[in-house]
């Protein structure tokens, strides 16, 4: 579809126009260096040129905590809260987070579709935005370019004088109705370069991961790990959850609650009797990395890591998933050379 141009001076007017059509959620500054997706109240608070948000748009489709049903033991009834579609515009989403949404769609739409997730996803519109990779991004290694428009209804490419606007779907075209943008065919900026890389394709990585179960990197990488689970909680493709019944003190009513969970937490594999099947942090670290580059990849042919760099950027112990994977790659190639 058409290419337009949005001048920097008109960015707030553009946001205000979107707000008249739908609720709009976009990155806001939180503190000196953090950013978070929140519903817009004031257009000037939106930040479109940012490195990454602390959390992804996942939280709007899969809340960190939600009630699945409420029950009354006196009447022997249970009711599920009504979940209604909430059409909204997600403005300023990076390409790797758009890719993460598509992976979550695979998880929750295939097999037995998960009603709450499916309902919340209805009517979601995405306006993607380009970004400049920092020292933690490695999305290019998993095939996701900073200018990848896949999944966007509109895509904004940063330009020194504003934003190049690509309208990609009829829904995106409809969003622009009533807002005048000049048709503009100016060239796109040169491709951005990543400083972080995983040096083998996914097909090769599957083989390396399959032979890595007893590799020493799991113990070495976990020496400083506290098992806090931050890497799971900030990951845009992690979707594991726990379900517990919360019973009232009167023991006659309560509710069933779903909360995010993570494989780096000790309680994740704890069962009745107190047995923990992955009690060692190294075993949890191995499972986390295999989930991103092996288990789901065997079924889909693509990594379940989108290269956002959040797990490394926010790790309190400075553990890098890229360094772990590249260590496995180097050792596998060295061993092949010795045995050749």
C-alpha positions in Angstrom: 0.0 0.0 0.0 0.9 3.7 0.1 4.0 5.3 1.8 3.5 8.6 3.6 5.6 10.8 5.9 4.8 12.0 9.4 6.7 15.1 10.4 8.1 15.1 14.0 6.1 18.2 14.8 2.9 16.4 14.0 3.6 13.2 16.0 1.4 14.3 18.9 -1.5 15.2 16.5 -1.1 11.7 15.0 -1.4 10.1 18.4 -4.4 12.2 19.3 -6.1 11.2 16.1 -5.6 7.5 17.0 -7.0 8.1 20.5 -10.2 9.3 18.9 -10.6 5.9 17.1 -9.6 3.4 19.8 -7.8 3.1 23.1 -4.1 3.4 22.3 -1.3 1.7 24.2 2.3 2.9 23.7 5.7 3.1 25.3 6.0 5.6 28.2 9.2 6.6 30.0 9.5 5.2 33.5 12.5 6.6 35.4 15.7 7.5 33.6 16.2 4.4 31.5 13.1 2.3 31.6 10.1 2.2 29.3 6.7 0.5 29.6 3.6 0.0 27.5 0.6 1.8 29.0 -2.6 3.3 27.8 -2.1 6.8 26.5 -3.7 9.7 28.4 -1.5 12.5 27.1 0.0 12.2 23.5 3.2 14.0 24.5 4.0 11.2 27.0 4.5 8.7 24.2 8.1 7.7 23.4 8.6 6.1 19.9 12.4 6.2 19.8 13.4 3.8 22.6 15.7 0.7 23.0 13.2 -1.8 24.5 10.3 -1.8 27.1 10.7 -3.7 30.3 7.8 -5.9 29.4 6.2 -6.6 26.1 2.6 -6.3 24.9 2.1 -9.9 26.0 0.7 -8.6 29.3 -2.4 -7.3 27.6 -3.4 -10.6 26.1 -2.0 -12.8 28.9 -2.3 -10.8 32.2 0.3 -11.6 34.9 -2.6 -12.4 37.2 -6.2 -13.1 36.4 -9.3 -14.8 37.9 -10.5 -17.8 35.8 -13.6 -18.5 37.8 -15.4 -17.8 41.1 -17.0 -20.6 43.1 -19.6 -20.8 45.9 -19.6 -24.0 47.9 -22.9 -23.1 49.5 -24.8 -23.1 46.2 -22.3 -25.5 44.5 -21.9 -23.1 41.6 -19.0 -21.7 39.6 -19.0 -18.8 37.2 -16.3 -17.5 34.9 -15.8 -13.7 34.6 -16.9 -12.3 31.3 -14.0 -11.6 28.9 -15.0 -9.2 26.1 -12.9 -8.2 23.0 -11.2 -4.9 23.7 -10.2 -3.4 20.3 -7.1 -1.3 20.8 -4.1 0.1 18.9 -0.7 -1.0 20.1 1.5 1.9 18.9 5.3 1.7 18.7 5.9 -2.0 18.8 9.3 -3.3 17.7 9.5 -6.1 15.2 10.8 -8.7 17.7 7.7 -8.1 19.9 5.4 -8.4 16.9 7.2 -11.7 16.2 6.7 -12.7 19.8 2.9 -12.1 19.5 2.8 -14.5 16.6 4.6 -17.2 18.6 2.1 -16.7 21.5 -0.7 -17.0 18.9 0.8 -20.4 18.0 0.8 -21.5 21.6 -2.7 -20.4 22.4 -4.6 -20.8 19.1 -3.4 -24.3 18.1 -4.8 -27.5 19.6 -7.5 -26.3 22.1 -7.6 -22.5 21.7 -7.4 -20.7 25.1 -10.6 -18.6 25.4 -9.3 -15.7 27.4 -6.2 -15.1 25.2 -8.2 -15.5 22.0 -10.9 -13.1 23.1 -8.4 -10.4 24.2 -6.5 -10.7 20.9 -9.6 -9.8 18.9 -9.5 -6.4 17.3 -5.9 -5.7 18.2 -4.2 -3.3 15.7 -0.5 -2.9 15.6 1.6 0.1 14.6 5.2 -1.1 14.4 8.2 1.1 14.7 11.9 0.7 13.7 14.7 0.8 16.3 18.4 1.1 16.5 19.9 -2.1 18.0 21.8 -1.7 21.2 24.5 -4.0 22.8 21.8 -6.5 23.9 19.7 -6.9 20.8 20.4 -9.9 18.6 17.1 -10.2 16.7 19.0 -10.3 13.4 20.4 -13.7 14.5 16.9 -15.2 14.6 15.8 -13.6 11.3 14.0 -10.5 12.6 15.1 -7.2 11.1 14.6 -3.8 12.8 12.5 -2.8 9.8 10.5 -6.1 9.5 6.9 -5.0 9.0 5.3 -8.5 9.5 2.3 -8.3 11.7 2.0 -4.5 11.5 -1.1 -2.7 10.2 1.1 0.5 9.9 4.8 0.7 10.2 6.8 3.8 11.2 10.4 4.0 10.1 12.5 6.6 11.9 13.8 9.4 9.8 15.9 12.5 10.9 12.8 14.7 10.1 10.1 12.4 11.4 8.7 9.0 10.4 8.2 7.2 7.1 4.7 5.7 7.3 4.0 2.5 5.5 0.3 1.5 5.5 0.2 -2.3 5.2 -3.4 -3.4 5.7 -6.9 -2.2 5.1 -7.3 -1.8 8.9 -4.3 0.4 8.9 -5.7 2.5 6.1 -8.9 2.9 8.0 -6.9 4.1 11.1 -5.6 7.0 9.0 -9.0 8.2 7.8 -9.4 11.8 8.7 -5.7 12.5 9.3 -3.9 14.1 6.4 -0.4 12.7 5.5 1.5 13.6 2.4 2.3 10.7 0.0 6.1 10.4 0.1 8.4 8.0 -1.6 11.7 9.0 0.1 14.2 6.2 0.5 14.4 4.2 3.7 17.5 4.4 6.0 20.3 1.9 5.6 19.9 -1.4 7.4 20.9 -1.3 11.1 23.7 -3.5 12.3 23.6 -5.7 15.4 26.6 -6.0 17.7 25.3 -9.3 19.2 25.1 -12.4 17.1 24.4 -16.1 17.4 26.6 -17.6 14.7 24.7 -20.6 13.4 21.3 -21.0 11.8 18.5 -22.7 13.7 18.7 -26.0 11.8 22.4 -26.3 12.9 21.5 -25.1 16.4 19.0 -27.9 16.9 21.9 -30.5 16.4 24.2 -28.6 18.8 21.5 -28.3 21.5 20.6 -32.0 21.2 24.2 -32.9 22.2 24.6 -30.3 24.9 22.7 -31.9 27.8 25.9 -32.6 29.9 27.9 -29.6 28.7 29.7 -27.7 31.5 28.3 -24.3 30.4 25.1 -25.0 32.4 27.0 -25.1 35.7 29.4 -22.3 34.7 26.6 -19.9 33.6 24.6 -20.6 36.7 27.3 -19.9 39.3 26.0 -16.4 39.9 22.4 -17.1 39.1 20.0 -16.5 42.0 17.0 -18.2 40.4 15.0 -15.1 40.6 13.1 -15.8 37.3 13.4 -12.3 35.9 14.5 -13.7 32.6 11.2 -15.7 32.4 9.0 -12.8 33.4 10.4 -10.2 30.9 10.6 -12.7 28.0 7.9 -11.9 25.4 7.5 -15.6 24.4 7.4 -17.2 27.8 3.8 -18.3 28.6 4.0 -20.8 31.4 1.5 -20.2 34.2 0.3 -21.7 37.5 -3.3 -22.1 38.6 -4.4 -22.1 42.2 -7.6 -22.0 44.1 -7.9 -19.2 46.7 -10.5 -20.2 49.3 -12.1 -17.7 51.6 -11.4 -17.9 55.3 -15.0 -19.0 55.8 -14.3 -22.0 53.5 -17.6 -21.5 51.7 -16.4 -19.6 48.6 -13.3 -18.6 46.6 -11.8 -18.1 43.2 -9.4 -19.9 40.8 -6.5 -17.7 39.8 -3.9 -18.0 37.0 -0.5 -16.3 37.5 2.6 -16.2 35.4 5.2 -18.8 36.3 8.8 -19.5 35.1 11.1 -22.4 34.7 13.9 -20.6 36.5 11.9 -20.6 39.8 12.6 -23.5 42.2 8.8 -24.0 42.7 8.2 -24.6 39.0 8.8 -28.3 39.1 7.8 -28.8 42.8 5.1 -31.5 43.3 3.1 -32.8 46.2 5.5 -34.0 49.0 8.0 -31.3 48.3 10.0 -33.1 45.5 11.6 -30.6 43.0 12.5 -32.3 39.7 14.9 -29.5 38.7 16.3 -28.4 42.0 19.7 -27.4 40.6 19.9 -23.9 39.0 22.0 -25.3 36.2 19.2 -27.8 35.2 16.7 -24.9 35.1 19.1 -22.8 33.0 19.5 -25.7 30.5 15.7 -26.1 30.3 15.2 -22.4 29.7 17.7 -22.2 26.8 16.4 -25.5 25.3 12.9 -24.1 25.4 14.0 -21.2 23.3 16.2 -23.0 20.8 15.3 -26.7 20.8 12.0 -28.1 22.1 9.5 -25.8 20.3 11.9 -25.3 17.4 11.8 -29.0 16.7 8.1 -28.7 16.0 8.0 -25.3 14.3 11.4 -24.9 12.6 12.0 -21.5 14.2 13.5 -20.3 17.5 11.2 -19.3 20.2 13.6 -16.6 21.2 13.1 -13.3 19.3 16.4 -11.6 20.2 15.0 -8.8 22.2 17.8 -9.0 24.7 15.6 -8.5 27.7 16.7 -11.6 29.6 20.3 -10.3 29.4 19.7 -6.6 29.9 17.6 -7.1 33.1 19.5 -10.1 34.5 20.9 -9.1 38.0 23.7 -11.6 37.6 24.7 -10.5 34.0 24.0 -13.9 32.4 23.9 -13.7 28.6 21.9 -16.2 26.6 23.9 -15.3 23.6 27.2 -16.1 25.3 25.7 -19.5 26.5 24.6 -20.4 23.0 27.8 -19.3 21.3 29.9 -21.2 23.8 27.9 -24.4 22.8 28.5 -23.5 19.1 32.3 -23.0 19.6 32.8 -26.2 21.6 30.8 -28.2 19.1 32.8 -26.9 16.1 36.1 -27.5 18.0 35.1 -31.1 18.7 34.2 -31.6 15.1 37.6 -30.4 14.0 39.3 -32.7 16.4 37.4 -35.7 15.2 37.6 -34.9 11.5 
